[in-house]
């Protein structure tokens, strides 16, 4: 074979092998898509982010009649991140970190601090110390950024862009170091830029992408994905509004939180047109009525809340965990929503009463089994007192030590291998 033809053949063989490897990686579902940027080409677009710290959408309310100081303290004690450091599941760590924050510190050495939780997610060495080499790394480095292994595989982040959204909610700065398996140091910005390039409007899960981008990008309204398509916050809103209300993770409630969050950010940064903003408000007013019609006498909302009055007329056999999911998540988005989108306050207080009593009555083992769900109750009730869990705990830790501990705590508080958060819809 002539030298020039042999060289061409070798070049295309290398490309074919590379593309085959990409295809295999995409089929694994670990990062969810092929990364064509490893091939020669122009440098990727970079979205300028003007802030070093993510935005925070504050609660609009401080209602001690909904949850008192003592009640909030009891609930927060239940959702302390008191995990075994062996096989630390990213989903548990992400949920703990999003409510407690990267600055959380605790006197109890068995409770993981905010920095400890953060490091499991951002430092491959810390992740390996927990998991060893029996699972694939959580972090996946590409030429231009960092992706996160997500899906149903053991040791993966469960949901698409949940890692980025939770670190943003936790207050991790843009220049926070990420230590990759290749022993390179990247930053949160590299992960955000990767997520922006990789985003597709037809993603199966988009709730956390919308949240993460909302907490980092404004006043930027649009960006260009790797496929050349321009993406905007208005497109994200329409994607969140599309489909039946029951669709989406956790009985469709994460969609509601992301919609309200984008509406609040629009109030400050004008990232949406007035027409799209009103689409959100109209949708949420419809949700308000459904929640009025579907609340049970004890205060909880069922997983089929979207049926309104029919959910009461024809009750389903709802496991407690699904009631916890629905009620906790609804309380959470309401805390950042304008009052016009709320059911009457007495109904919200009934829901909070149910959530408090249910959470406080659980044993540590029961809480741990469904930690991700109960963490939303802790986060929601903190919002309703216009505080952060870490700040409230720091101010009341002496009182917390005096609270009666549940005697049924197991010796090994290790998150179970099965995680219902994967399949809750």
C-alpha positions in Angstrom: 0.0 0.0 0.0 1.5 3.4 -0.9 2.7 5.5 2.1 0.1 8.2 1.7 -2.8 5.7 1.4 -1.5 3.8 4.4 -1.4 7.0 6.4 -4.9 7.9 5.4 -6.1 4.3 6.3 -4.4 4.6 9.7 -6.0 8.0 10.4 -9.5 6.7 9.6 -8.9 3.5 11.5 -8.0 5.6 14.6 -11.2 7.7 14.1 -13.4 4.6 13.8 -11.9 3.2 17.0 -12.5 6.5 18.8 -16.1 6.7 17.5 -16.8 3.1 18.5 -15.5 3.9 22.0 -17.7 6.9 22.2 -20.7 4.9 21.1 -20.0 2.3 23.7 -19.6 5.0 26.4 -23.0 6.5 25.4 -24.7 3.1 25.5 -23.4 2.5 29.0 -25.5 5.5 30.1 -22.8 6.6 32.4 -22.6 10.1 31.1 -25.6 9.8 28.8 -24.1 11.0 25.5 -21.2 10.7 23.1 -18.5 13.4 23.5 -17.4 14.2 20.0 -15.1 17.0 21.3 -12.3 14.5 21.8 -11.8 14.6 18.0 -9.9 17.5 16.4 -12.0 20.6 16.0 -12.4 24.2 17.1 -12.4 25.1 20.7 -15.8 24.8 22.4 -18.0 27.8 23.2 -17.6 29.1 26.7 -20.5 30.9 28.4 -19.3 33.8 30.6 -20.5 33.5 34.1 -20.1 36.8 36.0 -20.4 35.5 39.5 -18.0 33.5 41.8 -20.9 32.2 44.0 -24.1 30.7 42.7 -27.3 32.7 43.2 -29.6 31.8 46.1 -33.4 32.0 45.8 -34.4 33.0 49.4 -37.6 32.0 51.1 -40.3 34.6 51.2 -41.7 33.6 54.6 -40.9 33.1 58.3 -43.9 31.4 59.9 -43.3 30.0 63.4 -46.9 28.9 63.5 -46.1 26.5 60.6 -43.0 25.1 62.3 -41.6 26.3 65.7 -37.9 26.5 66.6 -38.2 23.3 68.7 -40.0 21.4 65.9 -37.5 22.5 63.3 -34.6 21.4 65.5 -36.1 18.0 66.0 -36.6 17.5 62.2 -33.1 18.7 61.4 -31.7 16.3 64.0 -33.4 13.5 62.1 -31.7 14.5 58.8 -28.2 15.0 60.0 -25.8 13.4 57.5 -24.7 10.7 59.9 -23.5 8.3 57.2 -21.0 5.5 57.2 -18.1 6.6 55.1 -18.0 3.3 53.3 -19.8 3.2 49.9 -21.1 6.7 50.3 -23.8 7.0 47.7 -23.6 10.2 45.7 -27.4 10.6 45.8 -27.4 10.6 49.6 -24.4 13.0 49.7 -26.0 15.4 47.1 -29.3 15.5 49.1 -27.5 16.2 52.4 -25.2 18.8 50.8 -28.0 20.7 49.1 -29.8 21.4 52.4 -26.8 21.7 54.8 -24.4 23.6 52.5 -20.6 23.4 51.9 -20.0 25.4 55.1 -21.8 23.1 57.5 -19.9 22.0 60.6 -21.0 19.7 63.4 -19.6 18.9 66.8 -20.5 15.3 66.5 -17.5 13.7 64.6 -19.9 11.0 63.2 -21.8 13.6 61.3 -20.2 14.5 57.9 -19.4 18.2 57.6 -20.2 20.2 54.5 -16.6 20.1 53.3 -16.5 16.3 53.8 -19.7 15.9 51.8 -18.4 18.2 49.0 -15.1 16.3 48.7 -16.8 13.0 48.1 -18.4 14.6 45.0 -15.5 16.6 43.8 -12.3 14.7 44.7 -11.8 11.3 43.0 -9.3 10.4 45.8 -12.0 10.8 48.5 -14.5 8.9 46.3 -12.0 6.1 45.9 -11.5 6.0 49.7 -15.2 5.4 50.1 -15.7 2.9 47.2 -12.4 1.5 46.3 -11.8 0.4 42.8 -14.9 -1.8 42.5 -17.0 0.8 40.7 -16.2 3.3 37.9 -15.2 6.8 38.9 -17.9 9.3 39.5 -16.1 12.0 37.6 -15.5 11.6 33.9 -12.9 14.0 32.4 -13.1 15.1 28.8 -10.7 17.4 26.9 -12.7 20.5 27.7 -14.6 19.8 30.9 -15.9 17.3 33.5 -18.9 15.1 33.3 -20.6 13.1 36.0 -21.5 9.4 35.8 -25.2 9.2 36.4 -27.9 6.6 36.1 -28.7 3.3 37.9 -25.2 2.0 38.1 -23.8 1.5 41.5 -21.9 4.5 42.9 -23.3 6.9 40.3 -25.2 10.1 40.7 -28.8 9.0 40.1 -30.2 12.0 38.1 -28.9 14.0 35.2 -27.2 17.3 36.3 -28.3 16.6 39.9 -24.7 16.8 41.0 -24.2 20.3 39.5 -27.6 21.6 40.9 -26.9 20.3 44.4 -23.4 21.8 44.5 -24.9 25.1 43.4 -27.6 25.0 46.0 -25.0 24.2 48.6 -23.0 27.3 47.7 -19.9 25.8 46.1 -18.0 28.6 44.3 -17.3 28.6 40.6 -13.5 28.1 41.1 -14.0 25.1 43.5 -11.4 22.6 42.6 -12.4 19.2 41.1 -9.8 16.5 41.3 -10.3 14.0 38.4 -9.3 10.4 38.0 -6.6 11.6 35.6 -5.1 13.5 38.5 -5.9 16.8 36.9 -7.4 19.8 38.7 -10.5 21.2 37.1 -13.2 23.5 38.6 -16.9 23.7 39.0 -16.9 26.1 36.1 -15.5 23.3 33.9 -18.4 21.0 34.9 -21.0 23.8 34.3 -19.6 24.6 30.9 -19.7 20.9 30.0 -23.3 20.6 31.1 -24.2 23.7 29.1 -22.6 22.3 25.9 -24.2 18.8 26.5 -27.7 19.9 27.2 -30.5 18.8 24.9 -34.0 20.1 25.2 -35.4 16.6 24.7 -33.5 15.2 27.8 -35.6 12.7 29.8 -34.6 14.6 32.9 -34.2 18.3 32.8 -35.4 19.6 36.2 -31.9 19.9 37.6 -30.3 21.3 34.5 -32.9 24.2 34.6 -32.1 24.8 38.3 -28.3 24.6 37.9 -28.3 26.9 34.9 -30.6 29.3 36.6 -28.4 29.6 39.7 -25.3 30.3 37.6 -26.1 32.0 34.4 -28.3 35.1 34.8 -28.3 37.7 33.4 -27.2 35.5 30.5 -30.4 34.2 28.8 -29.2 32.0 26.0 -26.2 29.8 25.1 -25.2 27.5 22.4 -25.0 23.7 22.9 -22.4 21.5 21.3 -24.8 20.5 18.5 -25.0 24.2 17.5 -28.5 24.7 18.8 -29.3 27.9 20.7 -30.8 27.1 24.1 -32.7 29.7 26.3 -34.4 29.8 29.6 -37.7 30.2 27.8 -37.1 26.8 26.1 -36.4 25.3 29.5 -39.7 26.7 30.8 -41.6 25.2 27.9 -39.9 21.9 28.4 -40.9 21.9 32.1 -44.5 22.8 31.2 -44.8 20.1 28.6 -46.6 16.9 29.4 -48.9 15.7 32.1 -48.3 17.1 35.6 -47.6 13.6 36.9 -44.6 13.2 34.7 -41.1 13.8 36.0 -39.2 12.6 39.0 -40.8 12.5 42.5 -44.4 12.7 41.2 -43.7 15.7 39.0 -42.8 17.9 42.0 -39.3 18.8 40.9 -40.7 20.4 37.8 -42.7 22.7 40.0 -39.7 23.8 42.1 -37.7 24.5 38.9 -40.5 26.5 37.4 -41.0 28.7 40.5 -37.2 29.1 40.8 -37.0 30.4 37.2 -39.9 32.8 37.8 -38.2 34.2 40.9 -35.0 34.6 39.0 -36.8 36.3 36.2 -38.2 38.9 38.7 -34.6 39.9 39.3 -32.8 39.3 36.0 -35.5 39.4 33.3 -34.4 36.1 31.7 -38.0 35.4 30.4 -40.5 37.4 28.4 -43.6 38.6 30.2 -45.6 36.1 28.3 -43.5 33.1 29.3 -43.5 34.3 32.9 -47.3 34.4 32.9 -47.3 30.9 31.5 -45.5 29.7 34.6 -47.9 31.6 36.9 -51.0 30.2 35.1 -49.6 26.7 35.4 -48.9 27.1 39.1 -52.3 28.6 39.8 -53.7 25.4 38.3 -51.4 23.4 40.6 -52.7 25.4 43.6 -56.2 24.3 42.9 -55.2 20.7 42.5 -53.5 20.8 45.9 -56.5 22.3 47.5 -58.7 19.5 46.1 -56.3 16.6 46.8 -55.1 17.2 50.3 -56.1 14.4 52.8 -57.6 15.2 56.1 -54.4 14.4 58.0 -52.5 17.0 55.9 -50.5 15.0 53.4 -50.6 15.1 49.7 -50.7 11.9 47.8 -48.4 10.9 44.9 -51.4 11.3 42.5 -52.1 14.9 43.6 -52.4 15.9 40.0 -55.8 14.3 39.9 -57.2 16.8 42.3 -60.5 15.9 43.9 -60.4 12.4 42.2 -57.3 11.6 44.4 -59.6 11.9 47.4 -62.6 10.3 45.9 -60.6 7.2 44.7 -57.6 7.0 47.0 -54.8 4.7 46.0 -52.6 2.5 48.2 -49.8 5.1 48.6 -46.8 3.9 50.5 -45.6 6.3 53.2 -42.5 7.1 51.3 -44.5 8.5 48.4 -46.6 10.6 50.7 -43.3 12.0 52.2 -42.0 12.7 48.7 -45.1 14.5 47.6 -45.8 16.5 50.8 -42.1 17.5 51.4 -41.5 18.6 47.8 -44.7 20.7 47.7 -43.8 22.4 50.9 -40.4 23.2 49.5 -41.5 24.9 46.3 -44.2 26.8 48.2 -41.6 28.4 50.5 -40.1 30.2 47.5 -43.3 30.9 45.6 -45.4 34.1 45.9 -48.4 33.8 48.1 -50.8 34.0 45.2 -49.7 30.5 44.2 -50.4 29.0 47.6 -53.3 27.0 48.9 -54.8 28.7 52.0 -52.2 28.9 54.7 -54.2 26.6 57.0 -53.8 23.8 54.5 -50.0 24.4 54.3 -49.8 24.3 58.1 -51.7 21.0 58.1 -49.2 19.6 55.6 -46.3 20.9 57.7 -47.9 19.3 60.8 -48.1 16.0 59.1 -44.5 16.3 57.8 -43.1 17.2 61.2 -44.9 14.4 63.0 -44.0 11.8 60.4 -40.4 12.7 60.3 -39.8 13.0 64.1 -41.6 9.7 64.7 -39.2 7.7 62.4 -36.3 5.7 63.8 -32.8 6.6 62.4 -32.9 3.4 60.4 -36.2 4.4 58.8 -34.9 7.9 58.0 -31.7 6.5 56.5 -33.6 4.1 54.3 -35.3 7.0 52.6 -32.9 9.8 53.6 -33.3 11.6 50.3 -37.0 12.1 50.8 -36.9 13.2 54.4 -34.1 15.6 53.6 -36.6 17.6 51.5 -38.8 18.0 54.5 -35.8 19.3 56.5 -35.0 21.8 53.7 -38.6 22.8 53.2 -39.3 23.6 56.9 -36.0 25.5 57.2 -37.2 27.7 54.2 -40.5 28.3 56.0 -38.5 29.8 58.8 -36.4 31.8 56.4 -33.2 30.1 57.5 -30.5 27.7 56.4 -30.3 24.4 58.2 -26.6 24.9 59.0 -27.2 28.4 60.4 -30.1 27.3 62.5 -28.3 24.2 63.8 -25.2 26.2 64.7 -27.3 28.6 66.7 -29.2 25.9 68.5 -26.7 23.0 68.8 -26.7 23.1 72.6 -30.5 22.6 72.7 -30.2 19.9 70.1 -27.9 17.9 72.3 -30.5 17.9 75.0 -33.2 16.3 72.7 -34.0 12.7 73.4 -32.4 10.4 70.9 -34.3 7.6 69.4 -32.9 4.3 71.1 -33.5 2.2 68.0 -30.5 3.4 66.0 -28.7 0.6 64.3 -25.0 0.2 64.9 -24.1 0.8 61.2 -25.9 3.7 59.6 -25.0 2.8 56.0 -27.3 3.9 53.2 -29.0 0.8 51.7 -27.9 -0.3 48.2 -31.5 0.0 46.8 -32.5 3.6 46.2 -36.2 4.2 45.4 -35.3 7.7 44.2 -34.3 6.1 40.9 -37.7 4.9 40.1 -40.0 7.4 41.7 -42.0 9.3 39.0 
